[in-house]
Amino acid sequence: MKLLSLILGFVLMTAAPSSVYDFKLKTIDGDNFSLAKYKGKKVLIVNTASKCGFTKQYKDLEALAEKYKGKLVVVGFPANNFGGQEPGTNQDIKTFCHDNFNVTFPMSGKVSVLGLDIDPLFQYLTTAPNPDFTGDIKWNFEKFLIDENGKLVHRFRSATTPLSDDITKYLN
């Protein structure tokens, strides 16, 4: 009976997450945070990089965050998985984003979005059911739209710009 209780306890502790609210994260400044603080709002999660052809999307991500403030939160997740395009430290990234794009939306600390060291949040996002597609992130600036209940509802590849109708039609 003790063994059965131990096994059941382990299974319950390692149960699959039910939403993005189940993940504990670090801000770019190293503070703990949870996406649960955005319950009731949509969240656009974006894997970012400072030295990518898509880096200019930071400008539109900031504009999107401002335009839909109150109903949407954009959260950037710097990652160095593609072409070494995010080589800097968290402080380097924060300074770059502020100085070049006046980024005010929340940024996480640097994470891995692909491979054996993939961050658990991105493991969840790349496998969670949604009407678009699942599987590995292909490049920087892929986007994941989360609904007000913490569920992935749409996923967009890098070429989908933040202010495109493909994204904004879900925000109006």
N, C-alpha and C positions, 0 to 999 in steps of 0.2 A: 504494500500500500504506500509506503514511504517513497519507493522508486516511482510509482505512478504519479504521486504528487509532485515530485521533482521534475519529471518529464513534462507534466501539464504546466507547471510553473515556467519552465524554459520555453515551451511553445507559446505561452501567453506573452512572455517578455519579448519574443522575437517575432511576434505577429506582424504581418505586412502593414505598412502605414495606410491609413484610410484617407489622408489628405496631406497637403503640403504643410498643414499646421502641426504635424507630428515631428517635424525636423527642427533640431537646434542648430543654429548657425552662428557665425562670427561676422561682425561688421568689418569694414575696411580698417577701422581703428582698433580692432581686436576685442570689441565688446560683444557679449552674448546677445543674441536676439532670436526671435521666433517670428515666422510669417503669420502666426496666429494673431499678432497685434493688428493685422489688416483684415480680420474677419468683417464681413459685411461690405467689403470693397473687392473689385476685381484687381488682380495683380498680373503684371506682365513681367515675367522672368526672362532675362536676356543674358546669354554668355557673351562677354565682351573681350576686346583686346585693343591695345593702344596703337599697334603698328600694322593694322589690317586695312585692306582696301575698303572695308565696310565701317571703319572707325568713324567716318563722318556721320554715321547714324546716331552717334551720341547727341548731336544737335537736335535731330527729330525726336529722339527719345525724351529729351528734356522738354521739348515743345509739347509732346503728347502728355507727359506728366502734368504740365501746367494747364493744358486745355481741359483735361478731365480730372483735375484735382478735386477731391471729395468723393469720386467714384472709382478711381483707378490709382494704383501705386505701381510705378516702374521700379524694378530692383535689378541692378546690374551685378553680374557675377564674373569678375575677371578670371580668365583661364589662359594658360600657356600651352594648350594642347595642339594647336595648329600652326605649324611653321615657326614656332618660337616667337609668336607675335605679341606676347605679353611677358617679356623677360624681367620687368622691374619688380620692385618690392611693393607692398601695399601702399606705402607712403609715396613712392614714385607714381603709382597709378592714380592715387587720389589727387596729387598735385597736377598731373597731366590732364585729368578730367576737368578739374576746376579751372586751370589756366587756359585751356584750349576750347572748352565747351560749356563752361559755367554750370557743370553738372551739380544739381541739388538733390536729385532723387537718391534713395538709399543704395549703397554699394556694399557688397559683401567683401570679406577677405578673399584673396585668390584661392580658387578651387581647381580641381581637375574635373572635366566634364566627359571624359572618355578614358577607357582602358582599365587596367587592374586597380588603379587608385581613384576611380571615379567617386565623386562625392555622393553620399547616399541620396541626397535630394535629386541629383541628376540621374541616378540609377532609377529612381522612382519615376521621374518625368519622362524618361526615354522608353519606359515600358508600360506606362499607364494608358488605359484605353482612352481614345479620343477619336473624333470623326475624320481626322486627317491622316496621320501615319505614326508608327512607332519605330524604334530602332535608334542606332547611334546618331549623335549629332555629327553633321558633316563638316561644319566650319563655324567660325566665329559669328556672333550676332544672330543665332537662331533664337526664336522667341516662343514662349509658352504662356498662353493666356489661361489664367486661373479664375474660376468664378468666385462669387461671394461666399461660398461654402468650402473653399479650399480645394476644389476639384479641377483637374486639367480639362479644359473644354475645347481648346484649339491649339494647334502647333503650326509654326511658320518657319520656313527656311530663311537663310540669311538675306536673300535678295528681296524679301518682302520688307518694304520700308515701313517704319513705325507709323507714319501718318497716312498710309495707304488705306483705301476703302476696305481691303481685305481684313484689316484689323479694326479700323474705326467703326465699321458697321455693327460690331459687337458691343460698342461702348455708348452708342446713342440711344 
